[in-house]
Amino acid sequence: MAFCQWPNGFEWKWRLLYCSLLLVLLALCFLLLHGNLKLIRVEFSAWFGLCLGLVHVPGTSAGSRSSLRCKVVICGVFTFLSTCLAGYPCVVWAFPVLSSEQENPIFKHGQQTIAFVLLSLIWICSMLVRHPRSTYVHGAKWCMFSFWLAAAAQQVTGIFFDLGLYGSYYSVFQFGWGVQCVALGWTLYLLQIRMVAIRSSVEGTCCSTSGAHIWILVMCCSWHIRHACDLDVHNTWPFIVVSLIVLCTVWVTYTILTCRSMARKLKLLLQEARRVKRGPPRKQAIWAAQVIGLEMLICLMLGLTMCSYGVLSALCVRAELSDLSDAHDVRLMQNRTELVLTALHVDWVVNSLGLGLLSGILWQGRPPKDDPDKERGLLTRGLVSMSSLLIQEEKEVYEEVVRQLASRYVRLEALLGFWERLRDGKTMPGFDPQRSLTNDVVRRAIIPESRVGDGGCALATLWSSTEVKPQVMVTHNWTNGFGSLVSAILADALGRAGYQEVSAQIATLSGFEQVRAQLTGKLETTYWV
């Protein structure tokens, strides 16, 4: 799923831009803090956490396939680290003599450790469970990892507090805030991808995402400002309030827009379920509506947990600004702080689990299966007998559509020309012969190229001058590489048993020209894809 892939070459441009922003932020810290090394070290820790945004650029890669042994080793390392970090507060709880004199606010009720364990389990499961590759899934994995890293930083913070390492305590704490800032930005981007994907499927067009990334950066900046001002709440509380308002507003807006897109899709599915009175189509429409409904619930939970954190955080700031001479006021502020931490931990788990479900890593809804006896009967009768259930007008429409579908074909000459335009970057900026999926090419090249006015038609229809039954039929999965599809067709035309050699050839200009020369005399061969 890559409906919002970056333009050609934007991956390195984004890293350059992001690195420039980080350097500007670092320079501002030195200027505004007037050489206060203690505060500079704390802010540098948060800045270092923000550097995670340089490691991964969402929407640019579907990731590489890893062997089972590699996955087991990685998961083993993470299991060991998680066990050590989560085991420390358990040991302290079992042996109170090891606890520090001051009450540890991080491990006080065990909620931080529980959240950390849940995040560890979610991330490890996402690594071990088999699932289709896509840019969306790859981005969701990075999000889950970043939430785990933020929780691990807070776990280390609690350990440093018990050990009396107060100098490192707040630095690690701020590092976790920086990591979470990046994680929230990635999460919003994935919501944007899902929203655009649904809108594209409903409207049949590729939707623009220009401007959306700016609001994601605004949200990330507001998050960073909110926690950078924690060092001096009494003088910076206006910035904290404004940043919380911006944070909640952007997050709520994205939640509402995403849910609205899903509601439109849900409405169409319910209409289809009411229109079809019986049979497999009705079952599938109901199943799809249930899946969309679950996605809506997940998105609502993501927005609700973030808004809860924002409101509780504002109440906590208000309590800190009040006169804390009374013991009751002190206790009230402590309770609100604990509520903020609880909301934060719940937000981590909900975001990580929600992304795992939305991306299909942890759960993949399977369409309903037909009754075996009925299915055997349908196979015996064949599809032609099903048309007898239609009225005469519907039967004529049915036969016309079947005739049109059967007559769609692609000539090798047209396919080679399309591949050449893809490689040149004219039709699809950012196209990679080795990495771009068929899903990417369909959304970013085929649909725009086959658009006619406010509607559109199949690209094969535009390329076909007459209705001719194609010579060869090709099936393909959209989650596979588009280069594999094209090279398989060309390998078939060349009479080769495998497509790997052709795939390597057409990835380069010289190799592509060689393949084109070898296909001379076969360019009129027609394929149904």
C-alpha positions in Angstrom: 0.0 0.0 0.0 1.8 3.1 -1.2 -0.7 5.6 -2.3 1.3 8.5 -0.8 4.8 7.6 -1.9 7.2 10.5 -2.1 8.2 12.1 -5.4 11.3 11.0 -7.3 14.5 11.4 -5.3 12.7 12.9 -2.3 14.0 10.3 0.1 17.5 11.8 0.3 16.0 15.3 -0.1 13.8 14.8 2.9 16.8 13.5 4.9 18.7 16.6 3.9 15.8 18.9 4.9 15.2 17.1 8.1 18.9 17.2 9.0 18.9 21.0 8.3 15.9 21.4 10.6 17.7 19.5 13.4 20.8 21.6 13.0 18.7 24.8 13.2 17.0 23.4 16.3 20.3 22.6 17.9 21.6 26.1 17.2 18.5 27.7 18.7 19.0 25.6 21.9 22.5 27.0 22.3 21.3 30.6 21.7 18.3 30.5 23.9 19.8 28.6 26.8 22.8 31.1 27.0 25.4 28.4 27.5 23.7 26.6 30.4 25.4 23.3 29.9 23.0 21.4 32.1 20.0 22.5 30.1 21.8 22.1 26.8 22.6 18.5 27.7 19.0 17.8 28.4 17.8 19.4 25.2 20.5 17.6 23.2 19.1 14.3 24.5 15.7 15.2 23.0 17.4 16.3 19.8 19.2 13.0 19.6 15.8 11.2 19.9 14.5 13.3 17.0 17.4 12.0 14.9 15.4 8.7 14.5 13.5 10.5 11.8 16.6 10.3 9.6 16.8 6.6 9.8 13.5 5.9 8.1 11.4 7.9 5.6 7.9 6.5 5.5 6.4 5.6 2.1 9.7 5.1 0.4 10.4 1.4 0.8 8.6 -1.9 1.4 11.6 -3.2 3.3 13.8 -6.2 2.5 12.9 -9.9 3.1 14.7 -11.3 6.1 15.4 -15.0 6.7 13.8 -16.7 9.6 17.1 -17.1 11.4 17.7 -13.4 11.2 14.3 -12.6 12.6 14.8 -15.1 15.4 18.1 -13.5 16.3 16.7 -9.9 16.3 13.7 -11.0 18.3 16.0 -12.9 20.7 18.0 -9.7 21.3 14.9 -7.6 21.9 13.5 -10.3 24.2 16.7 -10.2 26.3 16.7 -6.4 26.5 13.0 -6.3 27.4 13.4 -9.0 30.0 16.2 -7.1 31.7 14.5 -3.7 31.6 11.1 -5.1 32.7 12.6 -7.5 35.3 14.4 -4.7 37.3 11.2 -3.2 38.8 9.9 -6.7 39.5 13.1 -7.6 41.4 12.8 -4.3 43.4 9.2 -5.0 44.2 10.1 -8.6 45.4 13.0 -7.3 47.5 12.0 -3.9 49.0 15.5 -3.5 50.5 16.9 -2.8 47.1 14.5 0.2 46.5 15.8 3.7 46.8 14.8 6.1 49.6 12.7 8.3 47.3 9.5 6.9 45.8 10.1 6.1 42.1 7.4 8.0 40.1 8.1 5.8 37.0 7.6 2.4 38.6 5.1 3.5 41.3 2.0 1.5 40.1 3.7 -0.8 37.6 1.8 0.7 34.7 5.0 1.7 32.9 6.4 -1.8 33.1 3.1 -3.4 32.0 3.0 -1.0 29.0 6.6 -1.8 28.1 6.0 -5.5 28.2 2.9 -5.2 26.0 4.8 -3.1 23.5 7.6 -5.6 23.5 5.2 -8.5 22.8 3.5 -6.5 20.0 6.7 -5.7 18.2 8.1 -9.2 18.5 4.9 -10.7 17.2 5.0 -8.2 14.3 8.4 -9.5 13.4 7.6 -13.2 13.6 4.1 -13.2 12.0 4.1 -13.7 8.2 2.3 -11.0 6.3 2.3 -9.4 2.8 5.1 -6.9 2.2 4.2 -3.2 1.5 5.4 0.3 2.3 2.5 0.6 4.8 3.5 -2.6 6.7 7.1 -1.5 6.7 6.2 1.9 8.1 3.9 0.4 10.7 6.8 -1.8 11.9 9.0 1.3 12.3 6.2 3.0 14.3 5.9 0.0 16.6 9.6 -0.1 17.1 9.8 3.6 18.0 7.0 3.3 20.6 8.9 0.4 22.1 12.1 2.5 22.1 10.3 5.4 23.8 9.0 3.0 26.5 12.4 1.5 26.9 13.9 5.0 27.4 11.3 5.6 30.2 12.2 2.2 31.7 15.8 3.2 31.8 14.8 6.5 33.3 13.2 4.7 36.2 16.3 2.5 36.8 18.6 5.6 36.8 16.3 7.3 39.3 16.6 4.3 41.7 20.4 4.2 41.2 20.7 7.9 42.0 22.0 8.9 38.6 19.9 12.1 38.5 22.2 13.8 36.0 21.4 11.1 33.4 17.8 10.6 34.6 16.2 13.6 32.8 18.4 13.3 29.7 17.2 9.8 29.0 13.7 10.9 29.8 13.9 13.7 27.1 15.4 11.2 24.6 12.2 9.2 25.0 10.1 12.3 24.2 12.1 12.9 21.1 11.6 9.4 19.9 7.9 9.5 20.6 7.7 12.8 18.6 9.0 10.9 15.6 6.7 8.0 16.2 3.6 10.2 16.3 4.6 11.8 13.1 5.0 8.5 11.4 1.6 7.3 12.8 -0.2 10.4 11.4 1.5 9.7 8.0 0.1 6.2 8.0 -3.3 7.5 8.8 -2.9 9.8 5.9 -2.0 6.9 3.6 -5.1 5.0 4.7 -7.4 8.0 4.2 -6.1 8.6 0.7 -6.3 4.9 -0.2 -10.0 4.8 0.7 -10.7 8.1 -1.0 -8.9 6.9 -4.2 -10.9 3.6 -4.2 -14.2 5.5 -3.8 -13.5 8.3 -6.2 -11.4 6.2 -8.6 -8.7 8.9 -8.8 -5.3 9.5 -7.2 -5.7 12.1 -4.4 -3.1 14.7 -3.7 -1.4 14.8 -0.3 0.4 18.1 -0.7 0.2 20.1 2.5 -0.6 17.1 4.7 3.1 16.6 5.5 3.4 20.2 6.7 0.6 19.6 9.3 2.4 16.5 10.4 5.5 18.6 11.0 3.4 21.2 12.9 2.1 18.5 15.2 5.6 17.1 15.8 6.9 20.6 16.6 4.0 21.2 19.1 4.8 17.9 20.8 8.5 18.8 21.1 7.7 22.4 22.4 5.3 21.0 25.0 8.0 18.8 26.5 10.9 21.1 26.0 9.1 23.6 28.2 8.8 21.2 31.1 12.0 22.6 32.6 10.4 25.9 33.5 6.6 25.5 33.6 6.0 28.8 35.4 7.6 30.9 32.6 6.7 28.8 29.6 3.1 27.7 30.4 1.6 29.8 27.5 3.8 27.9 25.0 2.7 24.6 26.6 -1.0 25.5 26.4 -0.7 26.6 22.8 1.3 23.5 21.8 -1.3 21.2 23.5 -4.1 22.9 21.6 -2.3 22.6 18.3 -1.4 18.9 19.1 -4.9 17.9 19.9 -6.4 19.9 17.0 -4.2 18.3 14.3 -4.7 14.9 15.8 -8.5 15.2 16.0 -8.6 16.6 12.5 -6.8 13.7 11.1 -8.9 11.3 13.1 -12.1 12.9 11.8 -11.0 13.0 8.2 -9.9 9.3 8.3 -13.1 8.2 9.9 -15.1 10.2 7.4 -13.4 8.5 4.5 -14.1 5.1 6.2 -17.7 6.1 6.8 -18.2 6.8 3.1 -16.7 3.5 2.2 -18.9 1.8 4.9 -22.0 3.5 3.5 -21.3 2.1 0.0 -20.7 -1.4 1.4 -23.9 -1.3 3.4 -25.8 -0.2 0.3 -24.3 -3.1 -1.6 -25.3 -5.5 1.1 -28.9 -4.2 1.0 -29.0 -4.3 -2.8 -27.8 -7.9 -3.0 -30.4 -10.1 -1.1 -28.5 -13.4 -1.0 -25.4 -15.3 -2.0 -21.7 -14.8 -1.6 -21.7 -11.2 -2.8 -23.9 -10.2 0.2 -21.7 -12.1 2.6 -18.6 -10.5 1.3 -20.2 -7.0 1.4 -21.2 -7.6 5.0 -17.7 -8.9 5.8 -16.0 -5.9 4.2 -18.3 -3.5 6.1 -17.3 -5.2 9.4 -13.6 -4.8 8.5 -14.1 -1.1 7.8 -16.1 -0.7 11.0 -13.2 -2.2 13.0 -10.8 0.2 11.3 -13.0 3.1 12.2 -13.1 2.0 15.8 -9.3 1.7 15.9 -8.9 5.2 14.4 -11.3 6.6 17.0 -9.3 5.0 19.8 -6.1 6.5 18.4 -7.7 10.0 18.5 -9.4 9.5 21.9 -6.2 8.4 23.7 -4.2 11.4 22.3 -6.9 13.9 23.2 -7.2 12.4 26.7 -3.4 12.8 27.1 -3.7 16.5 25.9 -6.5 17.4 28.3 -4.9 15.7 31.3 -1.6 17.3 30.5 -3.2 20.7 30.5 -4.9 20.0 33.8 -1.5 18.9 35.2 0.1 22.2 34.1 -2.7 24.1 35.7 -2.1 22.3 39.0 1.7 23.0 38.9 0.9 26.7 38.5 -1.3 26.8 41.6 0.0 27.4 45.1 1.4 24.1 46.3 1.7 25.1 50.0 -1.3 23.0 50.9 -0.7 19.3 51.2 -4.1 18.7 49.4 -2.9 20.7 46.4 0.4 18.7 46.3 -1.5 15.5 46.3 -3.9 16.7 43.6 -0.9 17.6 41.4 0.6 14.2 42.0 -2.7 12.4 41.1 -3.0 14.4 37.9 0.6 13.6 37.0 -0.1 9.9 37.5 -3.2 10.2 35.2 -1.0 11.9 32.5 1.5 9.0 32.6 -1.4 6.5 32.5 -2.9 8.2 29.5 0.6 8.3 27.8 1.1 4.6 28.4 -2.3 3.7 27.1 -1.7 5.9 24.1 1.6 4.0 23.4 -0.1 0.6 23.5 -3.2 1.7 21.5 -1.1 3.3 18.8 1.2 0.2 18.5 -1.6 -2.3 18.6 -3.8 -0.2 16.3 -1.1 0.1 13.7 -0.5 -3.7 13.9 -4.2 -4.3 13.2 -4.6 -1.6 10.5 -1.6 -2.7 8.6 -2.6 -6.4 8.6 0.4 -7.5 10.5 -1.4 -8.8 13.6 -4.8 -9.5 12.0 -5.9 -10.1 8.5 -9.6 -10.4 7.9 -10.5 -13.3 5.6 -13.6 -13.2 3.4 -16.4 -15.7 4.2 -16.2 -19.1 2.6 -19.2 -20.6 0.8 -20.9 -23.7 1.9 -18.9 -26.7 0.4 -22.0 -28.4 -1.0 -23.2 -25.2 -2.6 -19.7 -24.5 -3.9 -19.5 -27.9 -5.6 -22.9 -27.2 -7.1 -21.8 -23.9 -8.5 -18.6 -25.4 -9.9 -20.7 -28.1 -11.6 -23.2 -25.6 -13.1 -20.5 -23.1 -14.0 -20.7 -19.3 -14.3 -22.8 -19.3 -17.4 -25.8 -20.9 -15.6 -25.7 -18.0 -13.1 -26.6 -15.6 -15.8 -29.9 -17.4 -16.2 -31.0 -15.9 -12.9 -30.8 -12.4 -14.4 -33.7 -10.6 -16.1 -33.3 -9.9 -19.9 -32.0 -6.3 -19.4 -29.5 -7.4 -16.8 -28.4 -10.3 -18.9 -27.6 -8.0 -21.9 -25.5 -5.8 -19.6 -23.8 -8.8 -18.2 -22.9 -10.3 -21.6 -21.7 -6.9 -22.8 -19.4 -6.5 -19.8 -18.1 -10.1 -20.2 -17.3 -9.3 -23.9 -15.5 -6.1 -23.0 -13.4 -7.8 -20.3 -12.5 -10.7 -22.6 -11.4 -8.3 -25.3 -9.0 -6.3 -23.2 -5.4 -6.9 -24.2 -2.0 -5.3 -24.1 0.4 -5.6 -27.0 4.1 -6.1 -26.2 5.0 -2.9 -28.0 2.7 -0.9 -25.8 4.0 -2.6 -22.6 7.6 -1.9 -23.6 6.7 1.8 -24.2 5.0 2.0 -20.9 8.0 0.5 -19.1 10.3 2.9 -20.9 8.3 5.9 -19.6 8.3 4.5 -16.1 12.1 4.1 -16.1 12.5 7.7 -17.4 10.4 9.0 -14.5 8.0 10.7 -16.8 4.9 8.6 -15.9 5.7 7.8 -12.3 8.2 9.9 -10.4 10.1 7.8 -7.9 9.7 4.5 -9.9 12.2 1.8 -9.0 12.4 -1.2 -11.3 13.5 -3.5 -8.5 11.3 -2.2 -5.6 8.1 -0.6 -6.9 5.1 -2.8 -6.4 2.3 -3.3 -8.9 0.0 -1.6 -6.3 2.3 1.5 -6.5 2.3 1.6 -10.3 -1.5 1.1 -10.5 -2.2 4.0 -8.2 0.4 6.4 -9.3 0.7 5.7 -13.0 -2.0 3.5 -14.5 -5.0 5.2 -12.9 -3.8 8.8 -13.8 -2.9 7.7 -17.4 -6.3 6.0 -17.9 -8.3 8.9 -16.6 -10.8 10.4 -19.1 -12.5 13.6 -18.1 -14.0 13.1 -14.6 -14.0 9.3 -15.0 -11.8 6.7 -16.5 -11.4 3.3 -18.1 -9.0 0.4 -18.2 -5.6 1.3 -19.6 -5.8 -1.8 -21.8 -9.0 -0.3 -23.4 -7.1 2.9 -24.3 -4.2 0.9 -25.8 -6.6 -1.5 -27.7 -7.7 -0.2 -31.1 -10.0 -3.1 -31.8 -11.7 -5.9 -29.9 -9.5 -9.0 -30.1 -9.2 -12.0 -27.9 -5.7 -11.9 -26.4 -3.3 -14.8 -27.0 -2.0 -15.2 -23.4 -3.5 -14.7 -20.0 -1.4 -13.5 -17.1 -2.3 -13.5 -13.4 -0.4 -11.4 -10.8 -0.6 -10.3 -7.2 -0.6 -6.5 -6.6 1.7 -6.8 -3.7 4.5 -8.3 -5.9 7.0 -6.2 -7.8 5.8 -4.6 -11.1 9.2 -5.4 -12.6 8.6 -9.1 -12.0 5.2 -8.9 -13.8 6.7 -7.2 -16.9 9.8 -9.4 -17.0 7.7 -12.5 -16.7 5.6 -11.4 -19.7 8.8 -10.6 -21.7 10.4 -13.9 -20.7 7.3 -15.7 -22.0 7.5 -13.9 -25.3 11.2 -14.8 -25.5 10.5 -18.4 -24.7 12.6 -18.5 -21.6 11.8 -20.7 -18.6 12.6 -18.0 -15.9 12.2 -14.3 -15.7 15.1 -13.4 -13.3 17.6 -12.7 -16.1 15.1 -10.5 -18.0 14.3 -8.7 -14.8 17.9 -7.7 -14.4 18.2 -6.7 -18.1 15.2 -4.3 -18.3 16.4 -2.5 -15.1 19.1 -0.9 -17.2 18.8 1.1 -20.4 21.3 -1.0 -22.4 19.7 -4.3 -21.2 16.2 -3.0 -22.0 17.3 -2.1 -25.6 18.7 -5.6 -26.0 15.4 -7.2 -24.9 13.5 -4.9 -27.2 15.8 -6.0 -30.1 15.3 -9.7 -29.3 11.5 -9.2 -29.4 11.5 -7.8 -33.0 8.7 -9.6 -34.8 6.8 -10.4 -31.6 5.7 -6.9 -30.7 2.2 -7.6 -31.8 1.7 -10.5 -29.3 -1.3 -9.8 -27.1 -1.6 -10.5 -23.4 -4.5 -10.3 -21.0 -3.2 -9.1 -17.6 
